[in-house]
Amino acid sequence: MTTQLSNFNGLADTYDLFLFDLWGVVHNGKEPFLNTLACLKDLKDQGKSAFLLSNSPRLAQPTADRLTQMGIPADYYQGVHTSGTDCHKALRDRPDEFYKSLGEKLFHIGPGTYTPIFDTLDYVSVPILDQVDFVLISGTVDWVETLEEYDPLLNAALARNLPMVCANADKQAIHGNDRVLCAGLLAEMYAEGGGTVRIHGKPNPIMYERAHDLAQQQLGKTIKKDKILMIGDSLATDIKGANAYGIDSLMVLTGVHGAALLPHWNQKDTFQSHLSALTTTYQTTPTYVVAQL
């Protein structure tokens, strides 16, 4: 059973490496959570290592730059790995038959902010679907868009049997106070329609392995899995991926599951019942849960 914690205190003594999700944990898409900033500072002061592991379509450095703009000090963490970085690497290296078979002309679904995934590589972004070799989806163009607005585009791509690359596995996120759809949901719809899709990001355990490797390289030491804690808000991505990689996890309720669970926080049995229903739905279980960091 998941251990319900009143606060983060004590976990710093148990683990050596802390992997933080971004959206719903470090910030809400607009501003940082002050309690999380205090937690990161405390870890730094205790000599512990924090790395950021995100399904952001941004590359690692632009992600760090964006965090600095939001008021999150760069010295509060030691490194960043994102799904955008993972996608960029796959497009660059063409590591398997799926990527080797892709042509050079792509149709990009997403805001211009995310074009660094491909715009320094040997690809050409073409705005006409009939003239491209594959679809790259990094996100929705506007936060307020609905799934139905993408049906004509997805159906046209399916009719041409175009493969799709998705740079963000998240299906939903909290942006400010709003729940918004993400690229992963559109990619899932495309796959359900019969399309061929390659999705980058958590819960794929390769994301955790690469963050683990990055941490060991930058810190210059070996870190055992039982000394790593993943801190995330999503059962579908953060927690499921941690389970798959074989590391402990802490679910915080400042993100996607807060509305469902926080009303029951002070009634332990009721809370555990609602949490159990969610973990059954998502087929994954966090080691710990806390209302906020």
WOMO-V642646 format. One record per residue. N is the residue number from 1. RES is the residue in one letter. PSI is psi in degrees with one decimal (none if undefined). Layout:
n->(N;N)
res->(RES;RES)
psi->(PSI;PSI)
This chain:
n->(1;2;3;4;5;6;7;8;9;10;11;12;13;14;15;16;17;18;19;20;21;22;23;24;25;26;27;28;29;30;31;32;33;34;35;36;37;38;39;40;41;42;43;44;45;46;47;48;49;50;51;52;53;54;55;56;57;58;59;60;61;62;63;64;65;66;67;68;69;70;71;72;73;74;75;76;77;78;79;80;81;82;83;84;85;86;87;88;89;90;91;92;93;94;95;96;97;98;99;100;101;102;103;104;105;106;107;108;109;110;111;112;113;114;115;116;117;118;119;120;121;122;123;124;125;126;127;128;129;130;131;132;133;134;135;136;137;138;139;140;141;142;143;144;145;146;147;148;149;150;151;152;153;154;155;156;157;158;159;160;161;162;163;164;165;166;167;168;169;170;171;172;173;174;175;176;177;178;179;180;181;182;183;184;185;186;187;188;189;190;191;192;193;194;195;196;197;198;199;200;201;202;203;204;205;206;207;208;209;210;211;212;213;214;215;216;217;218;219;220;221;222;223;224;225;226;227;228;229;230;231;232;233;234;235;236;237;238;239;240;241;242;243;244;245;246;247;248;249;250;251;252;253;254;255;256;257;258;259;260;261;262;263;264;265;266;267;268;269;270;271;272;273;274;275;276;277;278;279;280;281;282;283;284;285;286;287;288;289;290;291;292;293)
res->(M;T;T;Q;L;S;N;F;N;G;L;A;D;T;Y;D;L;F;L;F;D;L;W;G;V;V;H;N;G;K;E;P;F;L;N;T;L;A;C;L;K;D;L;K;D;Q;G;K;S;A;F;L;L;S;N;S;P;R;L;A;Q;P;T;A;D;R;L;T;Q;M;G;I;P;A;D;Y;Y;Q;G;V;H;T;S;G;T;D;C;H;K;A;L;R;D;R;P;D;E;F;Y;K;S;L;G;E;K;L;F;H;I;G;P;G;T;Y;T;P;I;F;D;T;L;D;Y;V;S;V;P;I;L;D;Q;V;D;F;V;L;I;S;G;T;V;D;W;V;E;T;L;E;E;Y;D;P;L;L;N;A;A;L;A;R;N;L;P;M;V;C;A;N;A;D;K;Q;A;I;H;G;N;D;R;V;L;C;A;G;L;L;A;E;M;Y;A;E;G;G;G;T;V;R;I;H;G;K;P;N;P;I;M;Y;E;R;A;H;D;L;A;Q;Q;Q;L;G;K;T;I;K;K;D;K;I;L;M;I;G;D;S;L;A;T;D;I;K;G;A;N;A;Y;G;I;D;S;L;M;V;L;T;G;V;H;G;A;A;L;L;P;H;W;N;Q;K;D;T;F;Q;S;H;L;S;A;L;T;T;T;Y;Q;T;T;P;T;Y;V;V;A;Q;L)
psi->(143.4;134.0;123.1;118.2;145.4;-23.3;178.4;-16.0;134.7;-30.9;-27.8;-28.1;-18.4;-30.1;159.1;-26.3;129.0;120.9;117.8;127.0;161.2;-72.7;125.8;-7.3;-58.6;-36.9;172.0;20.1;-17.8;-38.8;154.8;155.5;122.8;-36.6;-35.0;-39.8;-41.3;-38.4;-45.9;-40.2;-41.2;-41.6;-42.8;-45.2;-26.4;2.2;19.3;161.0;130.9;129.0;150.9;129.0;107.1;149.7;28.1;135.9;-8.8;153.4;169.8;-48.8;-45.1;-31.2;-46.6;-40.4;-41.4;-39.6;-39.6;-41.2;-30.5;-4.9;20.4;110.8;135.8;-24.1;7.7;-10.8;161.3;-12.4;166.3;134.9;131.1;161.4;-29.2;-41.2;-43.2;-43.5;-44.6;-43.8;-41.5;-41.3;-36.1;-46.3;-18.7;65.6;-12.4;-178.7;-34.5;-50.8;-33.5;-27.6;-13.0;142.6;-161.6;-13.9;124.2;153.6;118.2;124.9;113.7;170.2;159.6;-21.4;-29.2;5.8;-18.9;-13.9;-36.0;-16.7;-5.7;5.1;179.9;56.7;155.4;125.6;121.7;129.1;3.0;116.1;-33.1;-9.6;9.6;166.5;-25.9;168.9;133.7;119.9;124.6;-21.5;-176.2;154.4;-32.0;140.3;-27.5;4.6;156.5;164.3;-39.4;-28.6;-20.7;-6.7;-48.6;-40.5;-46.6;-40.1;-38.4;-39.7;-40.0;-39.3;-29.1;1.1;41.0;132.7;154.2;137.2;129.2;126.2;4.7;109.6;-12.4;140.5;-24.8;159.6;162.7;120.2;104.7;-118.8;7.0;144.5;123.1;154.3;153.4;174.7;-35.5;-31.7;-40.8;-38.3;-39.3;-43.1;-40.3;-42.3;-40.4;-26.2;-1.4;2.9;155.2;123.3;139.4;118.3;133.2;138.9;175.4;142.1;12.3;121.8;-16.5;-29.3;-41.8;-38.8;-42.4;-36.2;-39.7;-47.0;-43.1;-44.3;-44.9;-39.3;-45.8;-31.5;-15.4;34.1;161.3;134.5;118.1;152.0;-33.0;0.9;15.0;136.3;124.8;130.1;114.0;172.6;-10.9;124.4;-37.4;-29.7;-68.2;-51.6;-43.4;-40.7;-38.7;-42.9;-44.0;-34.3;-13.0;34.3;159.5;160.8;150.4;120.5;126.8;148.4;29.5;5.4;-131.9;-25.9;4.0;-44.3;-33.5;-28.9;-34.7;-35.0;-19.3;7.2;-40.4;-2.9;93.3;-49.2;-42.2;-42.0;-48.6;-33.9;-44.9;-38.7;-41.9;-38.6;-41.0;-43.4;-31.1;-42.3;-44.1;-5.5;46.0;151.7;127.1;152.9;-42.0;160.8;142.1;148.2;-43.4;161.3;none)
